[in-house]
Amino acid sequence: MKKITYATTGTCSRFIELTGEDGRIVDVAFYGGCNGNLQGISSLVKGMKYEEVIERLNGISCNGKPTSCPDQLCRAIEELMAQE
């Protein structure tokens, strides 16, 4: 099992704690941002394969910004994958 803390950029959330194992999301916690929405995203992606999360959430923007919390989650997953 691997756990990282990813500092987000361009979003209301400040960082993401991400735990993964065997190519799947074990746990996700966002700090800052829209609490209810981010709890929902965290719950929905638990157990999903890394690649599936990236396929679904990569490139989502927020209020005209070039990124979003879901998009930053993809960046965190990519960092986790690189460290495994």
C-alpha positions as CSV (number, residue, x, y, z in Angstrom):
1,M,0.0,0.0,0.0
2,K,1.3,3.5,-0.9
3,K,0.1,6.8,0.4
4,I,1.1,10.3,-0.9
5,T,0.1,13.8,-0.1
6,Y,-0.3,15.8,-3.3
7,A,-0.2,19.7,-3.2
8,T,-2.9,20.9,-5.6
9,T,-2.5,24.0,-7.8
10,G,-5.2,26.2,-9.3
11,T,-8.0,24.8,-7.1
12,C,-9.8,25.7,-3.8
13,S,-8.6,22.5,-2.3
14,R,-5.0,22.8,-0.8
15,F,-3.9,19.1,-1.0
16,I,-5.1,15.6,-1.5
17,E,-4.1,12.5,0.6
18,L,-4.3,9.5,-1.7
19,T,-3.8,5.9,-0.8
20,G,-3.5,3.1,-3.5
21,E,-2.7,-0.5,-3.8
22,D,-2.4,-2.9,-6.7
23,G,-3.5,-0.3,-9.2
24,R,-6.6,0.7,-7.3
25,I,-7.7,3.6,-5.1
26,V,-7.9,2.6,-1.4
27,D,-8.7,6.1,0.1
28,V,-8.9,9.7,-1.0
29,A,-9.2,12.8,1.2
30,F,-9.3,16.4,-0.1
31,Y,-8.4,19.3,2.2
32,G,-10.1,22.6,1.4
33,G,-12.6,23.0,-1.4
34,C,-16.3,22.1,-1.7
35,N,-16.6,19.6,1.1
36,G,-19.7,17.8,0.1
37,N,-18.7,17.4,-3.6
38,L,-15.2,16.3,-2.7
39,Q,-16.5,13.7,-0.2
40,G,-18.8,12.4,-3.0
41,I,-15.9,12.1,-5.5
42,S,-13.7,10.4,-2.8
43,S,-16.5,7.9,-2.1
44,L,-17.2,7.2,-5.8
45,V,-13.5,6.5,-6.8
46,K,-12.7,4.2,-3.9
47,G,-11.9,0.7,-5.4
48,M,-11.6,2.0,-8.9
49,K,-8.5,1.3,-11.1
50,Y,-6.2,4.3,-11.5
51,E,-6.6,4.4,-15.2
52,E,-10.4,4.4,-15.0
53,V,-10.4,7.4,-12.7
54,I,-8.0,9.2,-15.0
55,E,-10.1,8.4,-18.1
56,R,-13.2,9.8,-16.5
57,L,-11.9,12.9,-14.6
58,N,-8.9,14.1,-16.6
59,G,-9.2,17.6,-18.0
60,I,-12.3,18.7,-16.1
61,S,-12.2,22.4,-15.6
62,C,-13.9,24.5,-12.9
63,N,-15.4,28.0,-13.4
64,G,-13.2,28.8,-16.4
65,K,-10.0,27.6,-14.7
66,P,-7.8,25.2,-16.6
67,T,-8.1,22.6,-13.8
68,S,-10.4,21.4,-11.1
69,C,-10.3,19.2,-8.0
70,P,-11.2,16.1,-10.1
71,D,-8.4,17.0,-12.6
72,Q,-5.9,17.5,-9.7
73,L,-6.9,14.0,-8.4
74,C,-5.7,12.7,-11.7
75,R,-2.4,14.4,-11.3
76,A,-2.1,12.9,-7.8
77,I,-2.9,9.4,-9.2
78,E,-0.2,9.9,-11.8
79,E,2.3,10.8,-9.1
80,L,1.3,7.8,-7.1
81,M,1.7,5.5,-10.1
82,A,5.2,6.9,-10.7
83,Q,6.2,6.0,-7.2
84,E,4.8,2.5,-7.1
